[in-house]
Amino acid sequence: MQYYHGISPTTHRPFSPPTAFRIRPLDNAGPKERKEMTEGRCHRCRAWIGCLGIKDVEVKVPEIYWCVFLFLFVRGEWMADI
């Protein structure tokens, strides 16, 4: 629940948003899975990170996947800190 609001618990600053977005088709998607994935580009590692879950359901807080990635791998660094 600590990622719900988009604020880093360690720095008390908002997580950095993706620098770019893209939509990638998913091959071999199951019947209850998404056919395409929205991905965001990380400001630090430049990797494309999935911004949605694999299940084809509406998420109440779509930013949760992005915030979890930033907290676990980037440790909440803000773009201006790099």
Contact map, one row per residue, 1 for C-alpha under 8 A:
1111000000000000000000000000000000000000000000000000000000000000000000000000000000
1111101010000000000000000000000000000000000000000000000000000000000000000000000000
1111111100000000000000000000000000000000000000000000000000000001001100000000000000
1111110000000000000000000000000000000000000000000000000000001011000000000000000000
0111111000000000000000000000000000000000000000000000000000000000000000000000000000
0011111100000110000000000000000000000000000000000000000000000011001000000000000000
0110111110011110000000000000000000000000000000000000000000000000000000000000000000
0010011111111110000000000000000000000000000000000000000000000000000000100001000000
0100001111111000000000000000000000000000000000000000000000000000000000000000000000
0000000111110000000000000000000000000000000000000000000000000000000000000001000000
0000000111111000000000000000000000000000000000000000000000000000000000000001000000
0000001111111100000000000000000000000000000000000000000000000000000000000000000000
0000001110111110000000000000000000000000000000000000000000000000000000000000010000
0000011100011111000000000000000000000000000000000000000000000000000000000000010000
0000011100001111100000000000000000000000000000000000000000000000001001000001110000
0000000000000111110000000000000000000000001000000000000000000000000000000001111000
0000000000000011111000000000000000000000000000000000000000000000000000000000000000
0000000000000001111110000000000000000001111000000000000000000000000000000000000000
0000000000000000111110000000000000000001111000000000000000000000000000000000000000
0000000000000000011111000000000000000001100000000000000000000000000000000000000000
0000000000000000011111100000000000000111100000000000000000000000000000000000000000
0000000000000000000111110000000000000111000000000000000000000000000000000000000000
0000000000000000000011111000000000011110000000000000000000000000000000000000000000
0000000000000000000001111100000000011110000000000000000000000000000000000000000000
0000000000000000000000111110000000111000000000000000000000000000000000000000000000
0000000000000000000000011111100001111000000000000000000000000000000000000000000000
0000000000000000000000001111100000100000000000000000000000000000000000000000000000
0000000000000000000000000111110000000000000000000000000000000000000000000000000000
0000000000000000000000000111111111100000000000000000000000000000000000000000000000
0000000000000000000000000001111111000000000000000000000000000000000000000000000000
0000000000000000000000000000111110000000000000000000000000000000000000000000000000
0000000000000000000000000000111111000000000000000000001100000000000000000000000000
0000000000000000000000000000111111100000000000000000011100000000000000000000000000
0000000000000000000000000100110111111000000000000000011100000000000000000000000000
0000000000000000000000001110100011111000000000000000000000000000000000000000000000
0000000000000000000000111100000001111100000000000000000000000000000000000000000000
0000000000000000000000111100000001111110000000000111010000000000000000000000000000
0000000000000000000011110000000000011111000000000111000000000000000000000000000000
0000000000000000000011110000000000001111100000011111000000000000000000000000000000
0000000000000000011111000000000000000111110000011110000000000000010000000000000000
0000000000000000011110000000000000000011111001111000000000000000000000000000000000
0000000000000000011000000000000000000001111111111000000000000000000000000000000000
0000000000000001011000000000000000000000111111000000000000000000000000000000001000
0000000000000000000000000000000000000000011111000000000000000000000000000100001001
0000000000000000000000000000000000000000011111100000000000000000000000000000000000
0000000000000000000000000000000000000000111111110000000000000000000000000000000000
0000000000000000000000000000000000000000110011111000000000000000000000000000000000
0000000000000000000000000000000000000011110001111100000000000000000000000000000000
0000000000000000000000000000000000000011110000111110000000000000010010000000000000
0000000000000000000000000000000000001111000000011111100000000000110000000000000000
0000000000000000000000000000000000001111000000001111100000000110110000000000000000
0000000000000000000000000000000000001110000000000111110000000110100000000000000000
0000000000000000000000000000000000000000000000000111111100000000100000000000000000
0000000000000000000000000000000011001000000000000001111100000000000000000000000000
0000000000000000000000000000000111000000000000000000111110000000000000000000000000
0000000000000000000000000000000111000000000000000000111111000000000000000000000000
0000000000000000000000000000000000000000000000000000001111100000000000000000000000
0000000000000000000000000000000000000000000000000000000111110000000000000000000000
0000000000000000000000000000000000000000000000000000000011111100000000000000000000
0000000000000000000000000000000000000000000000000000000001111100000000000000000000
0001000000000000000000000000000000000000000000000000000000111111000000000000000000
0000000000000000000000000000000000000000000000000011000000111111100000000000000000
0001010000000000000000000000000000000000000000000011000000001111111000000000000000
0011010000000000000000000000000000000000000000000000000000001111111100000000000000
0000000000000000000000000000000000000000000000000111100000000111111110000000000000
0000000000000000000000000000000000000001000000001110000000000011111111000000000000
0010010000000010000000000000000000000000000000000000000000000011111111100000000000
0010000000000000000000000000000000000000000000000000000000000001111111110000000000
0000000000000000000000000000000000000000000000001000000000000000111111111100000000
0000000000000010000000000000000000000000000000000000000000000000011111111111100000
0000000100000000000000000000000000000000000000000000000000000000001111111111000000
0000000000000000000000000000000000000000000000000000000000000000000111111110000000
0000000000000000000000000000000000000000000000000000000000000000000011111110000000
0000000000000000000000000000000000000000000100000000000000000000000011111111100000
0000000000000000000000000000000000000000000000000000000000000000000001111111100000
0000000101100011000000000000000000000000000000000000000000000000000001100111110000
0000000000000011000000000000000000000000000000000000000000000000000001000111111011
0000000000001111000000000000000000000000000000000000000000000000000000000001111111
0000000000000001000000000000000000000000001100000000000000000000000000000000111111
0000000000000000000000000000000000000000000000000000000000000000000000000000011111
0000000000000000000000000000000000000000000000000000000000000000000000000000111111
0000000000000000000000000000000000000000000100000000000000000000000000000000111111
